[in-house]
Amino acid sequence: MVGYQMFTQISIATVIASLNSFLPNLSAWMISKLDTITFIHNFAWIFVLSSLIPSILLGKERSVTVHFIFCLTFTFVSAWIRDFILGLNSETPFNPVVSAAFLFYNLPVAVFYLCTPYIVMLLLDFHASKLRARRKEEMIKSIEITLSNNAINKGKLRNG
């Protein structure tokens, strides 16, 4: 969470630079829309992280207020940590976040990083739909067993 904004900007710049050689019009358009593109990818990251982390830590059954307070705190803490780590860069020769940023100048890494929040969202939706289908099947089986048991019990009462 600490470096997602910096990594997103570097990744987008890497993709634009690679597109510039064979699609200069698209590259120019992307440069003109750089703020919007960066916002969308940053939003995707914050959306996934602010949805996933509270679900893991607080469970599925939480109030909207608790989720809001958690996300607000999470945002403030991550902004503070980001500023703190970027401030360390001027004081120390080695900063792990700034050093990791160089990975995102590699096109496959940059593309994978930009696609990751969308992949996570699709995987979570796929998993949730499989869970819903499994629960539906279990509920149908449970109803069938209950109806079968009721029919057997009615037969025993008539014969008994």
C-alpha positions as CSV (number, residue, x, y, z in Angstrom):
1,M,0.0,0.0,0.0
2,V,2.9,2.3,0.8
3,G,4.3,2.6,-2.7
4,Y,1.2,1.8,-4.9
5,Q,1.0,5.5,-6.1
6,M,4.6,5.7,-7.0
7,F,4.6,2.3,-8.6
8,T,1.5,3.1,-10.6
9,Q,3.0,6.3,-12.0
10,I,6.2,4.5,-13.0
11,S,4.3,1.6,-14.6
12,I,2.1,3.9,-16.6
13,A,5.1,5.8,-17.8
14,T,6.8,2.5,-18.8
15,V,3.7,1.4,-20.8
16,I,3.4,4.8,-22.5
17,A,7.1,4.8,-23.4
18,S,6.9,1.3,-24.9
19,L,3.8,2.2,-26.9
20,N,5.4,5.4,-28.3
21,S,7.6,3.4,-30.7
22,F,4.9,1.7,-32.6
23,L,1.6,3.6,-31.6
24,P,2.7,7.2,-31.2
25,N,-0.9,8.5,-31.5
26,L,-2.1,6.3,-28.7
27,S,0.9,7.2,-26.6
28,A,0.3,10.9,-27.2
29,W,-3.4,10.5,-26.2
30,M,-2.4,8.6,-23.0
31,I,0.1,11.4,-22.1
32,S,-2.7,13.9,-22.5
33,K,-4.9,11.8,-20.2
34,L,-2.1,10.8,-17.8
35,D,-3.9,12.2,-14.7
36,T,-7.1,10.3,-15.4
37,I,-5.3,7.1,-16.2
38,T,-3.2,7.3,-13.0
39,F,-6.3,8.2,-11.0
40,I,-8.2,5.1,-12.3
41,H,-5.4,2.7,-11.6
42,N,-4.8,4.2,-8.1
43,F,-8.5,4.0,-7.4
44,A,-8.5,0.3,-8.5
45,W,-5.7,-0.4,-6.1
46,I,-7.3,1.5,-3.2
47,F,-10.7,-0.1,-3.9
48,V,-9.3,-3.6,-3.9
49,L,-7.1,-3.0,-0.8
50,S,-9.8,-1.2,1.1
51,S,-12.3,-3.9,0.4
52,L,-10.1,-6.9,0.9
53,I,-8.1,-6.0,4.0
54,P,-11.2,-5.1,6.2
55,S,-12.9,-8.2,5.0
56,I,-10.0,-10.3,6.1
57,L,-9.4,-8.5,9.4
58,L,-13.0,-7.6,10.4
59,G,-15.0,-10.4,8.7
60,K,-17.9,-10.2,6.3
61,E,-20.4,-9.1,8.9
62,R,-19.3,-5.6,9.7
63,S,-21.1,-2.3,9.9
64,V,-20.6,0.4,7.3
65,T,-19.4,2.8,10.0
66,V,-16.7,0.4,11.2
67,H,-15.6,-0.2,7.5
68,F,-15.4,3.5,6.9
69,I,-13.4,4.2,10.1
70,F,-11.0,1.3,9.2
71,C,-10.5,2.6,5.7
72,L,-10.0,6.2,6.8
73,T,-7.4,5.1,9.3
74,F,-5.8,2.8,6.8
75,T,-5.6,5.7,4.3
76,F,-4.1,8.1,6.8
77,V,-1.5,5.6,8.1
78,S,-0.5,4.6,4.6
79,A,-0.1,8.3,3.6
80,W,2.0,8.9,6.7
81,I,4.2,5.8,6.0
82,R,4.6,6.8,2.4
83,D,5.8,10.3,3.3
84,F,8.1,8.8,6.0
85,I,9.7,6.3,3.6
86,L,10.1,8.8,0.9
87,G,11.7,11.2,3.5
88,L,14.2,8.5,4.4
89,N,15.4,8.5,0.8
90,S,17.2,11.8,1.4
91,E,18.7,10.6,4.7
92,T,19.8,7.0,4.0
93,P,21.5,5.5,0.9
94,F,19.2,2.5,0.7
95,N,15.4,2.8,0.7
96,P,13.6,-0.5,-0.1
97,V,10.5,1.2,-1.6
98,V,12.5,3.5,-3.8
99,S,14.8,0.6,-4.8
100,A,11.8,-1.6,-5.6
101,A,10.4,1.2,-7.9
102,F,13.1,0.3,-10.4
103,L,11.4,-3.0,-11.1
104,F,8.4,-1.1,-12.6
105,Y,10.5,0.2,-15.5
106,N,10.4,-3.3,-16.9
107,L,7.4,-3.5,-19.3
108,P,6.0,-7.0,-18.3
109,V,6.3,-6.1,-14.6
110,A,4.6,-2.7,-15.2
111,V,1.7,-4.3,-17.2
112,F,1.3,-7.1,-14.6
113,Y,1.2,-4.5,-11.8
114,L,-1.4,-2.3,-13.6
115,C,-3.6,-5.4,-14.2
116,T,-3.3,-6.9,-10.8
117,P,-6.2,-5.1,-9.0
118,Y,-8.5,-6.0,-11.9
119,I,-7.4,-9.6,-11.8
120,V,-7.9,-9.8,-8.1
121,M,-11.5,-8.3,-8.5
122,L,-12.3,-10.9,-11.2
123,L,-10.9,-13.8,-9.1
124,L,-12.9,-12.6,-6.0
125,D,-16.1,-12.4,-8.1
126,F,-15.5,-15.8,-9.6
127,H,-14.8,-17.3,-6.2
128,A,-17.9,-15.6,-4.7
129,S,-20.1,-16.9,-7.5
130,K,-18.8,-20.5,-7.0
131,L,-19.6,-20.2,-3.3
132,R,-23.1,-18.9,-4.0
133,A,-23.7,-21.9,-6.4
134,R,-22.3,-24.4,-3.8
135,R,-24.5,-22.9,-1.1
136,K,-27.6,-23.0,-3.4
137,E,-26.9,-26.7,-4.1
138,E,-26.5,-27.5,-0.4
139,M,-29.7,-25.7,0.4
140,I,-31.6,-27.6,-2.3
141,K,-30.2,-30.9,-1.0
142,S,-31.1,-29.9,2.5
143,I,-34.7,-29.2,1.5
144,E,-34.9,-32.4,-0.5
145,I,-33.7,-34.4,2.6
146,T,-36.1,-32.6,4.8
147,L,-39.0,-33.3,2.4
148,S,-37.9,-37.0,2.1
149,N,-37.7,-37.3,5.9
150,N,-41.1,-35.7,6.3
151,A,-42.6,-38.2,3.8
152,I,-41.0,-41.1,5.5
153,N,-42.3,-39.9,8.9
154,K,-45.8,-39.5,7.5
155,G,-45.7,-43.0,6.2
156,K,-44.6,-44.4,9.6
157,L,-47.5,-42.5,11.3
158,R,-50.1,-44.1,8.9
159,N,-48.6,-47.6,9.2
160,G,-47.9,-47.4,13.0
